[in-house]
Amino acid sequence: MKKLSSRMAAAITNAFLICVVLAIGTVCFFPSAQAASRVQDRVYYKGNSENGVSLMFNVYWGTEEVRRILDILDGYEGKATFFLGGSWADDNTDCVKEIAVRGHEIGSHGYFHREHDKLNYEANYSEIKTSVNFLSLISGKQVVLFAPPSGAYNENTVTAAEKLGVKTVMWSKDTIDWRDKDAELCYRRAIKDAKGGDLVLMHPMPHTAEALPRILEYYRANGLKLITVSENIG
């Protein structure tokens, strides 16, 4: 009996040791998954508003469509957030100023549309800082948000943005309007299961501007109001 008990105790001890070794191995050999989880916790994928929805326009092209979108938003007394590429803004300073004067929020979308997940800390810092400083200067308002191009970021990206006092923002709904040039698709994706706190990604495309009045009508009919990203996540 004693011999059997000793064997059982040894088996339990060995099993425990194996579990410990496996746990340590997971931490040692797969740290990237844990690190990614921690980074995602510092990135905004949705807002906190009960009935506010934020339209996010990422802009590296489409100046005329930006102006058309501004007119539509004015008609519905709604505010949006425009994440501007620095290189586009440099060629369209009047449009940048118009966005700000009309009361919309301006965020950074980088300067040269680089893949931030492939950049080291110094490169991330330089790219974000250059765009933030330039956009703040042109708009007359301090830029406090950054939306990484293509949604690509790493820990260096988020840490660099935080060092600059800037929040990294993603989205909860993606209209994918840059790829699927279809107003009906854009509309359906923007309204599907719409709720307060949504961050809706768009671009200045002709079909997006075409769909926008219907989207805004739907939000209004369902008790949702347009607010900026900062208001939503704040």
N, C-alpha and C positions, 0 to 999 in steps of 0.2 A: 504494500500500500504506500509506504514511504517512497519506494522507488518510483511508483507511478506518479505520485504527487510531485516528485522532483522533476520528472520528465515533463509534466504539464506546466510546471513553473518555468522550466527552461524554454518550452515552446512559446509560452506567452511572452517571456522576455525577448526571445529572438524576433517574434512578430512585431513587438513594440520597437525594437531597434531598427528593423527593416522599414517601418513606417517613418521613423525619424530620418533615416538615410534618404528615403524617397522625397520627403518634404524638403530637406536641405538641398537635394539635387535639383528639385524644381525651382527653388529660389536662385540657385547658382547658375543653372543652365538656361533658364527661361525668364530672365529679369525684365526683358523688353515688354512682355505682356503686362506685368505689374506697373512698369513705368508708364506705359501707354494709358492705363487706367487712371493713374494719378494725373497725368496731363489732361485727359479728357474732363476730369473734374474741375479743371481751371478754365475750361472753354464753355461758352454759352451756346447751347443748342435750342433753347426755348426761353421764353420770358415768364414773368410772374403775374402779369395782368389778368384779371378775371374776365374782362370783356374787350381787351385791347389786342389788335393784330398789327404787326409791323411788316410793311412791304420793304424789302431790301433790294435795291437796284445796283448791281455791280456794273461799273461803267469803264470800258476801255474804247468804246466806239459809240456811234449812234447819237451824235449831238442833236440832230433835228428831232429824233424820237424822244430824247430827254426833254426838250422844250415842249413837245406834244404831251408827254406824260405830266409835266408840271401843270399845264393848262387843265388837264383832266382832273388832277388832284385838287386844284383850286376849286373846280366846280362842285366837288364833294366835301370841301372844307376839311380835307384829310392831310395828315403829315406823314412823310416817309423818310427813310434813311438811304442816302446815296453813298455807296462805297466807291470812291473814285480812284482810278489808276493815275499815278503822278504824271506819267508821260502824256496821257490824254489831257489831264488838267492843265498841263503846261501849254498845250496848244489851244485850250478852250477856257481861258481864265474868265471871260465874260459869262460863260455858262455856269461856271463854278460859283461866281458871285451871285448870279440869278437864283441858283438853287438855295443859297444861304439867305438871300433877301426875302425869298418867298416863305421862309420859316421852316425849311426842311433841314434835317440833320445830315452832316457830312462825315463820313468815315473814310479810313484809308483802305485801299485795295492793293497796297504795294506801289512800287514805282514802275517797274518794268515787267510785271506779270511773271515773276520768277516762281519756280517750284520750291517753296519754302521748306518742304520736308527734306530737301536735298542740300540745304544750306547749313553751314556751321553757325555758331552763335554770333560771331562777328559779322558775317554776311547778312544774317537775319536782322541784326540790330541796325546795320547801316541802311538796308533796304526800307525797313519800317520807319526809322527815324527821318530819312530823307523825305519820304512821302508825307508823314505826319507834319513835319515842320513846314513843308511847302504848302500843303492844303490849309493849315492853320493860318498861314500868312495871307493867302489869297482870299480865303473866306471871311477872315476876321474873327473866327471862332475856333477855340481850341478843340482839336480832333482827339477823341478819347476812345475810338473804336477801330478795330482792324479786322477785316475779313480776308483770310488768306486766299489768293488766287487758286481756283480749282479745288478749294477746300483742303489743300495740302499743307500740313504743318507737322512739326515735331516738338520735342521738349525745348529745343533751342529757340524755336519760333515764339512759343508762349512765354518763355522766360524773358526773352528780349523785349517783347511787347509789354510785359509787366514792369520791366525795368524803366520803360519809357512812360509808364502810367497809362497804358492802353489795354483795353479788354479785347480778347480774341473772340470773334463771333462766327458761328456757323449758321445752321438753319434747321427748322423743323419741317418745312415743306419746300420742295424744289419743283418749280414749274418746268425745268429743263427746256426753257424756251429758246435757248441758243442752239439746241440740236433739232428739236421737233418744231418746225416753223408752222404751227397750227394754232389758231386762236381758240378753238374749241378745247383742245387738249390743255392749253394754258389755263383756261377758265376752270376746267374740271379739277386740275391739280391744285389750283389755288383755293378752291372752296371745299374740297373733300374733307369731311370731318373737321371743318374749321372750328376753332375754339380760341378763347382768350389765351394769350401767351404765345401764339404762333408767330414764327419768324419765317416769312415767305420770300424765297429767293427768286429774283427776276432779272432781266436784262433789257436794255432799251432797244427792243426789236419792234418792227411794224405790227406784227401779229399780237405782241404783248400789249401794245397801246390800244389795239383794236378790242382786245378782250377786257381791258381794264375797267371800263364803265360797268360791264355786267358783273365783274368781280366785286366792285365797290357797292353796287346795288344789292348783291347777295349779302355782303357783310352787314350793310345797313338794315336790311330786312330781318336779319337774325340777331340784331342787338349788339353787333360788334363794331367797334370804332377804330379808326386808323390812328396809331400813335407811333412815335419814333422808337427805335431799338433801345436807346438809353432809357426812355420812359418804361419800356416793357421789361427790361431786365433789372431795372433799378429797384 
